[in-house]
Amino acid sequence: LVNQLPEANLILLRHLFGVLHHIEQNSGVNQMNAFNLALCIAPNMLWLPSPTGPEDESRSTKKVALLVQFLIENSGEIFGGDIVSLF
């Protein structure tokens, strides 16, 4: 799916997840592992198209956080092994 994105979107995601991966690699110092990063950034990445109840929003946020966590943890395989050298 990543390879089907427009080039500009792919470049943006590679840089974003490169930074997040770098932060996660230093979690021993900064306490920001992939899960914590995902909880912070996920609500700003994807959201439901129309207002819903708190339960739906909570479920949606958890699903997006799991996706973002997966992308951070597997960013090298998903976006290419040179991802940390982008910045």
Wavefront OBJ file of the C-alpha trace (Angstrom):
o trace
v 0.000 0.000 0.000
v 2.831 2.375 0.794
v 4.174 2.099 -2.735
v 0.773 3.124 -4.113
v 0.908 6.512 -2.386
v 1.718 9.649 -4.360
v 5.449 10.370 -4.204
v 5.047 13.497 -2.059
v 3.015 11.592 0.529
v 5.537 8.752 0.597
v 8.445 11.158 1.117
v 6.599 12.866 3.958
v 5.799 9.544 5.646
v 9.380 8.321 5.253
v 10.709 11.436 6.955
v 8.060 11.400 9.694
v 8.616 7.751 10.535
v 12.363 8.206 10.232
v 12.210 10.792 13.009
v 9.812 8.683 15.095
v 12.019 5.625 14.642
v 15.058 7.636 15.744
v 13.215 8.845 18.854
v 12.105 5.286 19.607
v 15.677 4.022 19.284
v 16.591 6.340 22.171
v 13.676 5.274 24.395
v 16.063 4.218 27.152
v 16.882 7.885 27.641
v 13.688 9.650 26.598
v 11.051 7.086 27.751
v 9.339 7.379 24.334
v 8.954 3.848 23.019
v 6.891 3.089 19.904
v 3.715 2.658 21.971
v 4.088 6.036 23.717
v 4.917 7.795 20.451
v 1.928 6.194 18.768
v -0.411 7.357 21.524
v 0.863 10.918 21.114
v 0.799 11.150 17.336
v -1.985 8.789 16.248
v -4.909 11.142 17.003
v -3.329 13.703 14.662
v -2.778 11.297 11.771
v -6.118 9.595 11.145
v -9.596 10.212 12.471
v -13.192 9.295 11.706
v -14.739 11.391 8.908
v -17.802 12.362 10.930
v -18.394 13.045 14.613
v -19.268 9.942 16.579
v -19.732 8.966 20.167
v -16.878 8.692 22.656
v -16.830 4.876 22.452
v -16.379 4.882 18.668
v -13.682 7.528 18.890
v -11.853 5.573 21.585
v -11.921 2.365 19.503
v -10.779 4.251 16.428
v -7.935 5.952 18.302
v -6.729 2.607 19.663
v -6.726 1.072 16.165
v -4.821 4.019 14.706
v -2.334 3.923 17.597
v -1.664 0.231 16.934
v -1.105 1.000 13.247
v 1.278 3.871 14.027
v 3.139 1.705 16.553
v 3.517 -1.018 13.905
v 4.794 1.523 11.361
v 7.353 2.896 13.847
v 8.591 -0.538 14.872
v 8.831 -1.758 11.276
v 9.760 1.491 9.539
v 13.007 0.089 8.118
v 11.205 -2.751 6.368
v 8.268 -0.589 5.266
v 10.035 2.590 4.162
v 13.508 1.257 3.394
v 16.561 0.498 5.464
v 18.043 3.962 4.933
v 15.181 5.655 6.768
v 17.292 6.836 9.725
v 19.764 8.518 7.397
v 17.086 10.819 5.953
v 17.590 13.554 8.499
l 1 2 3 4 5 6 7 8 9 10 11 12 13 14 15 16 17 18 19 20 21 22 23 24 25 26 27 28 29 30 31 32 33 34 35 36 37 38 39 40 41 42 43 44 45 46 47 48 49 50 51 52 53 54 55 56 57 58 59 60 61 62 63 64 65 66 67 68 69 70 71 72 73 74 75 76 77 78 79 80 81 82 83 84 85 86 87
